[in-house]
Amino acid sequence: MTVWQQAFPDGKSPQRVLVPPSPYAIFLVLTVRPGFESTAKDFLSEIAGLTRTVGFRSREDDLSCVTGIGADLWDRMFTAPSPSDLHPFIEQRGDVHTAPSTPGDLLFHIRARRMDMCFELARLIGDALDGAVDVADEVHGFRYFDERDILGFVDGTENPEDQGAVDAVFLHPDDVAEDSALDSAEAGPDVAAAAAGAGAVPGNGAPGYPCSTYVIVQKYTHDMSGWDELSVEEQEAAFGRHKLSDVEFAEEDKAPNSHLVTLCGIGGFIAFFAAAPAFIPVVSGVIAGFVLLTFAMWALVSGDR
């Protein structure tokens, strides 16, 4: 039996989370206007077909779209209980920087080997939801030199692969207690239409949805002038990785405030049939940075994982 057959019995088809990084991406975060929840819910059953329609024009360019539902929208759109770990982002305040909590009801993570494919799908999503949503954030990403981020470092090399990736990302049916599992009908037709299955999150009996995943979205901007003034050694210390070879520092050699030690996310979306971080550089005018999506079988709450 293959990894996918073990992870997704009964012919369930997951969203394409576990695919290699693509050269281009669009991150589209929308808020649903009050009174238009049914429009958004109906569209969820159409996004897969819309992706196939656009992707069929150039199948070798591997167009994909992962869709996530935010915590606030879940309660407005579905009658079934929300997944137990689903909650809005919790604002994080540090001595220097603050990670604010920003609005978001729907996430569309669009990837392909050509930007025009990404753009066309994003355009059709916007047309289909016109008048029902507002754009909270739209970012276009691209592949930088040698798979590096905009700071010149390679990241994501420690992402799990094969069965390890499946175990890290997806809620598995075997993890659901049999006496608390729910089928699609018990979860309600609304969730059945969007997720084609329901169950319980392991360990607490709270509602959960096997073969789904949580996704956390983080966006960073960089002071590129200040970064370029640092020596390579200072940059490597900040990152916890050698710049040329991409090799991580030994754990005991990483600074406590280095990128690889401190990077984490709080809150996010639930992605049906969707920790595998995906980095991609982004630019807007002269502002440079990156977007990080983290897919995991649990949503991190401050200090609990």
FENURRA-V12386 format. One record per residue. RES is the residue in one small letter. PHI is phi in radians with two decimals (* if undefined). PSI is psi in radians with two decimals (NA if undefined). Layout:
BEGIN
RES|PHI|PSI / RES|PHI|PSI
END
This chain:
BEGIN
m|*|2.38 / t|-1.38|2.91 / v|-0.98|-0.75 / w|-1.24|-0.64 / q|-1.14|-0.65 / q|-1.20|-0.68 / a|-1.38|-0.53 / f|-2.28|1.35 / p|-1.22|2.98 / d|1.11|0.38 / g|1.29|0.23 / k|-1.12|2.48 / s|-2.00|1.99 / p|-1.36|2.79 / q|-1.17|2.74 / r|-1.52|1.23 / v|-1.39|-0.81 / l|-1.56|1.18 / v|-2.18|2.73 / p|-1.05|2.68 / p|-0.98|2.49 / s|-1.78|2.72 / p|-1.16|-0.47 / y|-2.35|2.65 / a|-2.72|2.69 / i|-2.21|2.28 / f|-1.88|1.97 / l|-2.07|2.02 / v|-1.99|2.18 / l|-2.11|2.63 / t|-1.93|2.43 / v|-1.63|2.24 / r|-1.19|2.51 / p|-0.95|2.35 / g|1.62|-0.13 / f|-1.98|0.36 / e|-1.08|-0.68 / s|-1.16|-0.59 / t|-1.11|-0.79 / a|-1.13|-0.73 / k|-1.12|-0.74 / d|-1.10|-0.60 / f|-1.22|-0.47 / l|-1.02|-0.57 / s|-1.38|-0.12 / e|-1.81|-0.30 / i|-1.14|-0.63 / a|-1.12|-0.78 / g|-1.15|-0.65 / l|-1.14|-0.70 / t|-1.11|-0.73 / r|-1.13|-0.67 / t|-1.06|-0.82 / v|-1.24|-0.75 / g|-1.15|-0.46 / f|-1.12|-0.43 / r|-1.14|-0.51 / s|-2.66|1.34 / r|-1.11|-0.46 / e|-1.21|-0.23 / d|-1.61|0.03 / d|0.96|0.95 / l|-1.22|2.37 / s|-2.52|2.80 / c|-2.58|2.13 / v|-1.79|2.27 / t|-1.94|2.32 / g|-2.16|2.63 / i|-2.02|2.20 / g|-1.33|2.82 / a|-1.11|-0.77 / d|-1.14|-0.71 / l|-1.18|-0.61 / w|-0.93|-0.87 / d|-1.16|-0.46 / r|-1.46|-0.44 / m|-1.83|-0.50 / f|-2.05|2.64 / t|-1.56|-0.41 / a|-1.24|2.63 / p|-1.05|2.61 / s|-1.35|2.72 / p|-0.96|2.50 / s|-1.11|-0.54 / d|-1.70|0.10 / l|-1.47|2.14 / h|-2.76|2.78 / p|-1.12|2.77 / f|-1.02|2.40 / i|-1.71|2.10 / e|-0.98|2.39 / q|-2.04|2.13 / r|-1.97|2.22 / g|-1.99|-3.07 / d|-1.17|-0.51 / v|-2.03|-0.80 / h|-2.06|2.72 / t|-2.20|2.32 / a|-1.74|1.80 / p|-1.34|2.81 / s|-1.62|2.06 / t|-2.00|2.71 / p|-1.25|2.68 / g|-3.13|2.12 / d|-1.82|-0.70 / l|-2.25|2.36 / l|-2.02|2.30 / f|-2.13|1.99 / h|-1.81|1.78 / i|-1.82|2.27 / r|-2.36|2.59 / a|-2.93|3.04 / r|-1.54|-0.06 / r|-2.37|2.41 / m|-1.19|-0.55 / d|-1.13|-0.53 / m|-1.15|-0.79 / c|-1.06|-0.81 / f|-1.08|-0.74 / e|-1.11|-0.74 / l|-1.16|-0.74 / a|-1.08|-0.68 / r|-1.11|-0.75 / l|-1.21|-0.60 / i|-1.09|-0.77 / g|-1.09|-0.70 / d|-1.12|-0.74 / a|-1.16|-0.55 / l|-1.83|0.21 / d|-0.99|2.24 / g|1.55|-0.27 / a|-1.80|-0.31 / v|-2.38|2.86 / d|-2.15|2.56 / v|-1.45|1.99 / a|-1.46|-0.59 / d|-2.84|2.39 / e|-2.41|2.12 / v|-2.27|2.35 / h|-1.84|2.23 / g|-2.02|2.84 / f|-2.60|2.79 / r|-1.40|2.27 / y|-1.70|3.09 / f|-0.94|2.33 / d|0.93|0.61 / e|1.12|0.41 / r|-1.59|2.73 / d|-1.43|-3.13 / i|-1.19|-0.26 / l|-1.51|-0.07 / g|1.65|0.14 / f|-1.92|2.61 / v|-1.51|2.36 / d|-2.37|2.86 / g|1.54|0.13 / t|-1.21|-0.35 / e|-1.68|0.20 / n|-1.00|2.42 / p|-1.15|2.76 / e|-2.27|2.82 / d|0.93|-2.27 / q|-1.10|-0.59 / g|-1.08|-0.67 / a|-1.17|-0.76 / v|-1.04|-0.79 / d|-1.14|-0.61 / a|-1.34|-0.50 / v|-1.77|-0.78 / f|-1.77|2.48 / l|-1.25|2.09 / h|-1.65|2.45 / p|-0.97|-0.56 / d|-1.18|-0.30 / d|-1.47|-0.08 / v|-1.65|2.26 / a|-1.13|2.25 / e|-1.06|-0.63 / d|-1.34|-0.16 / s|-2.07|0.05 / a|-1.23|2.55 / l|-2.08|2.51 / d|-1.61|3.13 / s|-1.06|-0.71 / a|-1.14|-0.71 / e|-1.18|-0.53 / a|-1.31|-0.29 / g|1.86|2.56 / p|-1.11|-0.50 / d|-1.08|-0.87 / v|-1.24|-0.63 / a|-1.03|-0.70 / a|-1.16|-0.63 / a|-1.51|-0.58 / a|-2.07|-0.35 / a|1.01|0.56 / g|2.91|2.70 / a|-2.66|2.85 / g|-3.00|-2.63 / a|-2.20|2.45 / v|-1.19|2.35 / p|-1.06|2.46 / g|1.69|-0.44 / n|-2.26|-0.06 / g|1.27|0.01 / a|-1.36|2.77 / p|-1.12|2.46 / g|-2.65|3.08 / y|-2.41|1.63 / p|-0.97|2.61 / c|1.28|0.20 / s|-1.93|3.11 / t|-2.62|2.81 / y|-1.68|2.58 / v|-2.31|2.33 / i|-1.98|2.31 / v|-1.95|2.22 / q|-2.27|2.44 / k|-2.25|2.31 / y|-2.14|2.52 / t|-2.05|2.64 / h|-2.09|2.52 / d|-1.45|1.54 / m|-1.17|-0.59 / s|-1.12|-0.78 / g|-1.14|-0.68 / w|-1.12|-0.74 / d|-1.18|-0.35 / e|-1.36|-0.28 / l|-1.33|2.60 / s|-1.25|2.86 / v|-1.04|-0.68 / e|-1.10|-0.71 / e|-1.18|-0.68 / q|-1.12|-0.75 / e|-1.11|-0.67 / a|-1.13|-0.66 / a|-1.20|-0.52 / f|-1.64|-0.52 / g|1.37|0.50 / r|-2.69|2.55 / h|-1.27|2.37 / k|-1.28|-0.71 / l|-1.39|-0.84 / s|-1.52|-0.25 / d|1.28|0.04 / v|-1.33|2.32 / e|-1.21|2.62 / f|-1.17|2.69 / a|-1.06|2.62 / e|-0.94|-0.72 / e|-1.24|-0.25 / d|-1.71|-0.11 / k|-1.39|2.33 / a|-1.15|2.55 / p|-1.09|-0.36 / n|-1.88|0.31 / s|-1.25|2.80 / h|-0.95|-0.79 / l|-1.29|-0.27 / v|-1.61|-0.68 / t|-1.69|-0.29 / l|-1.20|2.10 / c|-2.73|2.94 / g|-2.33|2.68 / i|-2.24|2.13 / g|1.51|-3.01 / g|2.51|-2.48 / f|-2.13|2.83 / i|-1.78|2.27 / a|-2.02|1.92 / f|-1.21|2.38 / f|0.83|0.66 / a|-1.51|NA / a|*|2.08 / a|-1.96|1.65 / p|-1.23|2.52 / a|-2.23|1.99 / f|-1.75|2.55 / i|-2.67|2.33 / p|-1.18|2.60 / v|-2.42|2.69 / v|-2.45|2.62 / s|-2.45|1.83 / g|1.11|-2.12 / v|-1.77|0.10 / i|-1.56|2.18 / a|-2.06|2.67 / g|-3.12|-2.68 / f|-2.69|2.79 / v|-1.92|2.40 / l|-2.10|2.15 / l|-1.90|2.27 / t|-2.07|2.08 / f|-1.77|2.28 / a|-2.67|2.80 / m|-1.40|0.03 / w|-2.51|2.72 / a|-1.79|2.18 / l|-1.23|2.24 / v|-1.87|2.46 / s|-0.85|2.02 / g|1.46|0.01 / d|-1.76|-0.08 / r|-2.27|NA
END
